[in-house]
Amino acid sequence: MLYASPLTTLADRDGDVVVTIEEARPPEIVALVVAAFGLTGRERDVTQLVLQGVDTKEIAATLHVSSYTVQDHLKSVFDKADVRSRRELIARVYFDQYVPRMGTDLSPSGWFAG
């Protein structure tokens, strides 16, 4: 993760920026992987709740939509992620994308080195 902030505005420091680089944690990596599936905002919301283990009824209540709408979003998510179930989705996000790269170095692009 890359963060930047302006330094205090002193006459000789005007325009200087401090940059901090940290190793990305699972929540940040999950957000990147999920974004790569090309999901809509609502599909990302549903997916994040699924990854947290929330059931359809609770997702519907949290997002203020019907259970049928949640199921429609899930069908679209499954299609875009090329999976057939919640379990496959979780496996695809965590085990296919994140776990194999744990402990590897980051490339200059900010993604895991090959």
One Martini backbone bead per residue (centre of mass of N, CA, C, O) as a GRO file, in nm:
protein
  114
    1MET     BB    1   0.100   0.034   0.019
    2LEU     BB    2   0.029   0.378  -0.070
    3TYR     BB    3   0.138   0.682   0.088
    4ALA     BB    4   0.054   1.043   0.096
    5SER     BB    5   0.206   1.356   0.226
    6PRO     BB    6   0.237   1.660   0.326
    7LEU     BB    7   0.446   1.864   0.444
    8THR     BB    8   0.516   2.098   0.618
    9THR     BB    9   0.486   2.449   0.579
   10LEU     BB   10   0.782   2.553   0.477
   11ALA     BB   11   0.972   2.747   0.298
   12ASP     BB   12   1.185   2.494   0.227
   13ARG     BB   13   0.918   2.266   0.200
   14ASP     BB   14   0.761   2.337  -0.034
   15GLY     BB   15   0.615   2.041  -0.188
   16ASP     BB   16   0.674   1.827   0.000
   17VAL     BB   17   0.675   1.462   0.025
   18VAL     BB   18   0.549   1.184   0.195
   19VAL     BB   19   0.631   0.830   0.164
   20THR     BB   20   0.445   0.525   0.221
   21ILE     BB   21   0.529   0.174   0.257
   22GLU     BB   22   0.314  -0.113   0.267
   23GLU     BB   23   0.194  -0.403   0.340
   24ALA     BB   24  -0.057  -0.577   0.234
   25ARG     BB   25  -0.359  -0.670   0.343
   26PRO     BB   26  -0.617  -0.876   0.296
   27PRO     BB   27  -0.841  -0.657   0.258
   28GLU     BB   28  -0.689  -0.514   0.022
   29ILE     BB   29  -0.655  -0.754  -0.167
   30VAL     BB   30  -0.947  -0.831  -0.199
   31ALA     BB   31  -1.037  -0.568  -0.333
   32LEU     BB   32  -0.857  -0.606  -0.585
   33VAL     BB   33  -0.960  -0.879  -0.682
   34VAL     BB   34  -1.259  -0.800  -0.704
   35ALA     BB   35  -1.211  -0.570  -0.910
   36ALA     BB   36  -1.104  -0.766  -1.140
   37PHE     BB   37  -1.404  -0.879  -1.207
   38GLY     BB   38  -1.602  -0.631  -1.275
   39LEU     BB   39  -1.776  -0.512  -1.056
   40THR     BB   40  -2.013  -0.374  -0.912
   41GLY     BB   41  -2.082  -0.212  -0.632
   42ARG     BB   42  -2.299  -0.415  -0.530
   43GLU     BB   43  -2.136  -0.673  -0.587
   44ARG     BB   44  -1.911  -0.600  -0.390
   45ASP     BB   45  -2.083  -0.594  -0.138
   46VAL     BB   46  -2.178  -0.885  -0.152
   47THR     BB   47  -1.899  -1.018  -0.161
   48GLN     BB   48  -1.792  -0.915   0.111
   49LEU     BB   49  -2.013  -1.058   0.277
   50VAL     BB   50  -1.954  -1.343   0.185
   51LEU     BB   51  -1.651  -1.340   0.287
   52GLN     BB   52  -1.777  -1.305   0.593
   53GLY     BB   53  -2.038  -1.516   0.611
   54VAL     BB   54  -2.295  -1.399   0.505
   55ASP     BB   55  -2.616  -1.431   0.459
   56THR     BB   56  -2.872  -1.353   0.257
   57LYS     BB   57  -3.061  -1.220   0.466
   58GLU     BB   58  -2.842  -1.027   0.584
   59ILE     BB   59  -2.768  -0.887   0.324
   60ALA     BB   60  -3.044  -0.770   0.267
   61ALA     BB   61  -3.063  -0.604   0.528
   62THR     BB   62  -2.800  -0.437   0.494
   63LEU     BB   63  -2.888  -0.336   0.182
   64HIS     BB   64  -3.197  -0.301   0.141
   65VAL     BB   65  -3.296  -0.580   0.014
   66SER     BB   66  -3.378  -0.853  -0.139
   67SER     BB   67  -3.309  -1.183  -0.167
   68TYR     BB   68  -3.341  -1.184  -0.476
   69THR     BB   69  -3.134  -0.964  -0.534
   70VAL     BB   70  -2.896  -1.111  -0.414
   71GLN     BB   71  -2.912  -1.353  -0.608
   72ASP     BB   72  -2.864  -1.188  -0.863
   73HIS     BB   73  -2.585  -1.087  -0.783
   74LEU     BB   74  -2.455  -1.365  -0.746
   75LYS     BB   75  -2.485  -1.463  -1.034
   76SER     BB   76  -2.305  -1.241  -1.153
   77VAL     BB   77  -2.053  -1.298  -0.987
   78PHE     BB   78  -2.012  -1.591  -1.073
   79ASP     BB   79  -1.976  -1.528  -1.371
   80LYS     BB   80  -1.731  -1.326  -1.345
   81ALA     BB   81  -1.559  -1.546  -1.156
   82ASP     BB   82  -1.602  -1.841  -1.249
   83VAL     BB   83  -1.840  -1.963  -1.063
   84ARG     BB   84  -2.096  -2.167  -0.857
   85SER     BB   85  -2.017  -2.062  -0.557
   86ARG     BB   86  -1.929  -1.949  -0.257
   87ARG     BB   87  -1.691  -2.138  -0.213
   88GLU     BB   88  -1.552  -2.076  -0.483
   89LEU     BB   89  -1.518  -1.777  -0.434
   90ILE     BB   90  -1.343  -1.794  -0.184
   91ALA     BB   91  -1.122  -1.965  -0.314
   92ARG     BB   92  -1.050  -1.769  -0.540
   93VAL     BB   93  -0.965  -1.531  -0.363
   94TYR     BB   94  -0.777  -1.669  -0.147
   95PHE     BB   95  -0.630  -1.927  -0.281
   96ASP     BB   96  -0.564  -1.819  -0.577
   97GLN     BB   97  -0.451  -1.519  -0.494
   98TYR     BB   98  -0.321  -1.494  -0.197
   99VAL     BB   99  -0.177  -1.743  -0.071
  100PRO     BB  100   0.049  -1.801  -0.295
  101ARG     BB  101   0.181  -1.494  -0.223
  102MET     BB  102   0.280  -1.536   0.040
  103GLY     BB  103   0.599  -1.390   0.101
  104THR     BB  104   0.628  -1.222  -0.138
  105ASP     BB  105   0.735  -0.998  -0.348
  106LEU     BB  106   0.724  -0.687  -0.477
  107SER     BB  107   0.673  -0.512  -0.740
  108PRO     BB  108   0.692  -0.204  -0.889
  109SER     BB  109   0.368  -0.212  -0.932
  110GLY     BB  110   0.257  -0.365  -0.644
  111TRP     BB  111   0.269  -0.645  -0.717
  112PHE     BB  112   0.339  -0.955  -0.731
  113ALA     BB  113   0.595  -1.140  -0.780
  114GLY     BB  114   0.679  -1.405  -1.006
   0.00000   0.00000   0.00000
